[in-house]
Amino acid sequence: MKFISDILTEDLKDKKYSSKKTVGVIGSAICFLLVIMDGFHFYEIDGTMLDSLLIFSASMLGISVLRKVNFTGNGKTTK
């Protein structure tokens, strides 16, 4: 459980959870389940719906990662 908590935590010192990471992980899990259901032919899922879910979840995770890369620990941007 600590592994999942570390993934979703934005700042380990403050124990704050990142809403962008959380939504991105949930979106990725939903997309993964839809791909499995489509593969086993339980439901027929449209490819554009899967593409939009993947783009959304990757955007949420990417925003969080880019924010972490562009800011240093003191709150100033890196050049």
N, CA and C atoms as an extended XYZ file, in Angstrom:
237
Properties=species:S:1:pos:R:3:atomname:S:1:resname:S:1:resid:I:1 pbc="F F F"
N         0.820       -1.186        0.000 N   MET     1
C         0.000        0.000        0.000 CA  MET     1
C         0.871        1.260        0.000 C   MET     1
N         2.059        1.200        0.586 N   LYS     2
C         2.945        2.353        0.620 CA  LYS     2
C         3.401        2.721       -0.787 C   LYS     2
N         3.571        1.729       -1.662 N   PHE     3
C         3.978        1.982       -3.035 CA  PHE     3
C         2.934        2.835       -3.757 C   PHE     3
N         1.672        2.490       -3.617 N   ILE     4
C         0.591        3.261       -4.247 CA  ILE     4
C         0.494        4.639       -3.623 C   ILE     4
N         0.659        4.718       -2.325 N   SER     5
C         0.618        6.006       -1.644 CA  SER     5
C         1.744        6.912       -2.123 C   SER     5
N         2.937        6.350       -2.356 N   ASP     6
C         4.064        7.138       -2.850 CA  ASP     6
C         3.829        7.631       -4.274 C   ASP     6
N         3.157        6.830       -5.083 N   ILE     7
C         2.860        7.239       -6.455 CA  ILE     7
C         1.898        8.424       -6.458 C   ILE     7
N         0.887        8.370       -5.611 N   LEU     8
C        -0.146        9.407       -5.610 CA  LEU     8
C         0.229       10.636       -4.799 C   LEU     8
N         1.293       10.565       -4.010 N   THR     9
C         1.695       11.690       -3.175 CA  THR     9
C         2.495       12.685       -3.989 C   THR     9
N         2.113       13.948       -3.902 N   GLU    10
C         2.827       14.989       -4.646 CA  GLU    10
C         4.079       15.425       -3.908 C   GLU    10
N         3.964       15.645       -2.616 N   ASP    11
C         5.107       16.083       -1.817 CA  ASP    11
C         5.213       15.145       -0.622 C   ASP    11
N         6.299       14.386       -0.563 N   LEU    12
C         6.438       13.397        0.507 CA  LEU    12
C         6.585       14.041        1.875 C   LEU    12
N         7.127       15.258        1.944 N   LYS    13
C         7.293       15.923        3.229 CA  LYS    13
C         5.964       16.376        3.817 C   LYS    13
N         5.080       16.904        2.957 N   ASP    14
C         3.792       17.421        3.428 CA  ASP    14
C         2.688       16.378        3.425 C   ASP    14
N         2.956       15.214        2.834 N   LYS    15
C         1.954       14.137        2.721 CA  LYS    15
C         0.709       14.599        1.952 C   LYS    15
N         0.906       15.432        0.922 N   LYS    16
C        -0.203       15.911        0.096 CA  LYS    16
C        -0.382       14.969       -1.085 C   LYS    16
N        -1.635       14.670       -1.388 N   TYR    17
C        -1.945       13.839       -2.545 CA  TYR    17
C        -2.208       14.726       -3.752 C   TYR    17
N        -1.739       14.314       -4.902 N   SER    18
C        -1.913       15.058       -6.137 CA  SER    18
C        -3.203       14.619       -6.816 C   SER    18
N        -4.098       15.557       -7.039 N   SER    19
C        -5.353       15.220       -7.703 CA  SER    19
C        -5.110       14.849       -9.160 C   SER    19
N        -4.112       15.457       -9.797 N   LYS    20
C        -3.807       15.134      -11.192 CA  LYS    20
C        -3.298       13.705      -11.325 C   LYS    20
N        -2.427       13.301      -10.436 N   LYS    21
C        -1.923       11.925      -10.474 CA  LYS    21
C        -3.041       10.936      -10.176 C   LYS    21
N        -3.878       11.261       -9.207 N   THR    22
C        -4.966       10.366       -8.836 CA  THR    22
C        -5.927       10.174       -9.998 C   THR    22
N        -6.336       11.271      -10.636 N   VAL    23
C        -7.249       11.172      -11.775 CA  VAL    23
C        -6.578       10.456      -12.937 C   VAL    23
N        -5.288       10.703      -13.162 N   GLY    24
C        -4.575       10.018      -14.231 CA  GLY    24
C        -4.480        8.523      -14.018 C   GLY    24
N        -4.212        8.111      -12.801 N   VAL    25
C        -4.129        6.680      -12.499 CA  VAL    25
C        -5.500        6.022      -12.610 C   VAL    25
N        -6.538        6.685      -12.132 N   ILE    26
C        -7.897        6.134      -12.238 CA  ILE    26
C        -8.305        6.025      -13.707 C   ILE    26
N        -8.002        7.056      -14.505 N   GLY    27
C        -8.312        7.006      -15.934 CA  GLY    27
C        -7.563        5.890      -16.641 C   GLY    27
N        -6.299        5.702      -16.284 N   SER    28
C        -5.514        4.621      -16.881 CA  SER    28
C        -6.075        3.252      -16.501 C   SER    28
N        -6.498        3.099      -15.258 N   ALA    29
C        -7.071        1.821      -14.815 CA  ALA    29
C        -8.390        1.531      -15.539 C   ALA    29
N        -9.215        2.556      -15.714 N   ILE    30
C       -10.477        2.361      -16.442 CA  ILE    30
C       -10.198        1.976      -17.888 C   ILE    30
N        -9.244        2.649      -18.515 N   CYS    31
C        -8.894        2.332      -19.898 CA  CYS    31
C        -8.348        0.912      -20.010 C   CYS    31
N        -7.521        0.512      -19.056 N   PHE    32
C        -6.970       -0.841      -19.048 CA  PHE    32
C        -8.091       -1.887      -18.941 C   PHE    32
N        -9.061       -1.632      -18.062 N   LEU    33
C       -10.186       -2.559      -17.920 CA  LEU    33
C       -11.034       -2.613      -19.192 C   LEU    33
N       -11.221       -1.472      -19.847 N   LEU    34
C       -11.995       -1.456      -21.082 CA  LEU    34
C       -11.289       -2.223      -22.192 C   LEU    34
N        -9.959       -2.116      -22.259 N   VAL    35
C        -9.207       -2.876      -23.265 CA  VAL    35
C        -9.347       -4.371      -23.009 C   VAL    35
N        -9.291       -4.781      -21.753 N   ILE    36
C        -9.455       -6.201      -21.427 CA  ILE    36
C       -10.858       -6.688      -21.785 C   ILE    36
N       -11.874       -5.878      -21.444 N   MET    37
C       -13.249       -6.277      -21.764 CA  MET    37
C       -13.462       -6.342      -23.269 C   MET    37
N       -12.830       -5.452      -24.021 N   ASP    38
C       -12.942       -5.487      -25.470 CA  ASP    38
C       -12.191       -6.695      -26.034 C   ASP    38
N       -11.056       -7.032      -25.447 N   GLY    39
C       -10.279       -8.178      -25.913 CA  GLY    39
C       -10.987       -9.500      -25.711 C   GLY    39
N       -11.725       -9.625      -24.601 N   PHE    40
C       -12.481      -10.854      -24.337 CA  PHE    40
C       -13.876      -10.815      -24.951 C   PHE    40
N       -14.174       -9.772      -25.691 N   HIS    41
C       -15.446       -9.603      -26.399 CA  HIS    41
C       -16.658       -9.583      -25.463 C   HIS    41
N       -16.454       -9.053      -24.234 N   PHE    42
C       -17.599       -8.836      -23.356 CA  PHE    42
C       -18.423       -7.658      -23.880 C   PHE    42
N       -17.716       -6.626      -24.291 N   TYR    43
C       -18.327       -5.439      -24.868 CA  TYR    43
C       -17.504       -5.036      -26.078 C   TYR    43
N       -18.115       -4.313      -26.987 N   GLU    44
C       -17.367       -3.781      -28.115 CA  GLU    44
C       -17.146       -2.293      -27.853 C   GLU    44
N       -15.901       -1.938      -27.601 N   ILE    45
C       -15.528       -0.580      -27.238 CA  ILE    45
C       -14.996        0.134      -28.476 C   ILE    45
N       -15.467        1.358      -28.696 N   ASP    46
C       -15.003        2.149      -29.826 CA  ASP    46
C       -13.564        2.615      -29.589 C   ASP    46
N       -12.755        2.564      -30.625 N   GLY    47
C       -11.346        2.939      -30.503 CA  GLY    47
C       -11.141        4.404      -30.161 C   GLY    47
N       -12.019        5.273      -30.622 N   THR    48
C       -11.864        6.700      -30.310 CA  THR    48
C       -12.105        6.972      -28.830 C   THR    48
N       -12.972        6.180      -28.212 N   MET    49
C       -13.193        6.346      -26.778 CA  MET    49
C       -11.941        5.942      -25.992 C   MET    49
N       -11.314        4.861      -26.395 N   LEU    50
C       -10.082        4.439      -25.733 CA  LEU    50
C        -8.970        5.450      -25.951 C   LEU    50
N        -8.889        5.993      -27.171 N   ASP    51
C        -7.866        7.004      -27.447 CA  ASP    51
C        -8.053        8.237      -26.574 C   ASP    51
N        -9.295        8.686      -26.431 N   SER    52
C        -9.541        9.880      -25.624 CA  SER    52
C        -9.250        9.618      -24.146 C   SER    52
N        -9.559        8.420      -23.657 N   LEU    53
C        -9.235        8.088      -22.269 CA  LEU    53
C        -7.731        8.035      -22.042 C   LEU    53
N        -7.009        7.464      -22.995 N   LEU    54
C        -5.546        7.407      -22.867 CA  LEU    54
C        -4.921        8.799      -22.923 C   LEU    54
N        -5.423        9.643      -23.812 N   ILE    55
C        -4.905       11.012      -23.902 CA  ILE    55
C        -5.179       11.769      -22.612 C   ILE    55
N        -6.390       11.613      -22.068 N   PHE    56
C        -6.744       12.295      -20.827 CA  PHE    56
C        -5.865       11.846      -19.667 C   PHE    56
N        -5.723       10.542      -19.488 N   SER    57
C        -4.941       10.052      -18.350 CA  SER    57
C        -3.460       10.382      -18.511 C   SER    57
N        -2.950       10.311      -19.732 N   ALA    58
C        -1.546       10.677      -19.951 CA  ALA    58
C        -1.325       12.170      -19.723 C   ALA    58
N        -2.314       12.978      -20.074 N   SER    59
C        -2.204       14.422      -19.830 CA  SER    59
C        -2.156       14.727      -18.344 C   SER    59
N        -3.019       14.082      -17.580 N   MET    60
C        -3.048       14.329      -16.136 CA  MET    60
C        -1.728       13.912      -15.481 C   MET    60
N        -1.206       12.764      -15.880 N   LEU    61
C         0.066       12.315      -15.320 CA  LEU    61
C         1.228       13.167      -15.823 C   LEU    61
N         1.173       13.565      -17.091 N   GLY    62
C         2.239       14.382      -17.662 CA  GLY    62
C         2.307       15.767      -17.045 C   GLY    62
N         1.155       16.375      -16.774 N   ILE    63
C         1.131       17.690      -16.138 CA  ILE    63
C         1.799       17.616      -14.775 C   ILE    63
N         1.505       16.585      -14.041 N   SER    64
C         2.087       16.435      -12.714 CA  SER    64
C         3.592       16.231      -12.786 C   SER    64
N         4.058       15.436      -13.746 N   VAL    65
C         5.482       15.172      -13.887 CA  VAL    65
C         6.209       16.427      -14.359 C   VAL    65
N         5.651       17.129      -15.345 N   LEU    66
C         6.296       18.347      -15.846 CA  LEU    66
C         6.370       19.422      -14.777 C   LEU    66
N         5.346       19.517      -13.959 N   ARG    67
C         5.365       20.487      -12.869 CA  ARG    67
C         6.518       20.172      -11.916 C   ARG    67
N         6.728       18.905      -11.629 N   LYS    68
C         7.793       18.489      -10.723 CA  LYS    68
C         9.170       18.748      -11.343 C   LYS    68
N         9.302       18.580      -12.654 N   VAL    69
C        10.571       18.780      -13.323 CA  VAL    69
C        10.914       20.266      -13.416 C   VAL    69
N         9.921       21.117      -13.654 N   ASN    70
C        10.168       22.541      -13.884 CA  ASN    70
C        10.369       23.345      -12.611 C   ASN    70
N        10.024       22.822      -11.472 N   PHE    71
C        10.172       23.567      -10.232 CA  PHE    71
C        11.196       22.894       -9.336 C   PHE    71
N        12.008       23.711       -8.697 N   THR    72
C        12.966       23.184       -7.732 CA  THR    72
C        12.288       23.132       -6.374 C   THR    72
N        12.975       22.695       -5.376 N   GLY    73
C        12.410       22.561       -4.043 CA  GLY    73
C        12.049       23.879       -3.387 C   GLY    73
N        12.657       24.993       -3.820 N   ASN    74
C        12.369       26.269       -3.180 CA  ASN    74
C        11.251       27.049       -3.888 C   ASN    74
N        10.612       26.470       -4.881 N   GLY    75
C         9.487       27.107       -5.540 CA  GLY    75
C         9.855       27.972       -6.729 C   GLY    75
N        11.136       28.082       -7.055 N   LYS    76
C        11.564       28.885       -8.196 CA  LYS    76
C        11.734       27.989       -9.407 C   LYS    76
N        11.459       28.539      -10.567 N   THR    77
C        11.591       27.744      -11.773 CA  THR    77
C        13.056       27.566      -12.130 C   THR    77
N        13.353       26.464      -12.758 N   THR    78
C        14.718       26.199      -13.217 CA  THR    78
C        14.871       26.735      -14.621 C   THR    78
N        16.049       27.121      -14.982 N   LYS    79
C        16.306       27.652      -16.343 CA  LYS    79
C        17.027       26.640      -17.163 C   LYS    79
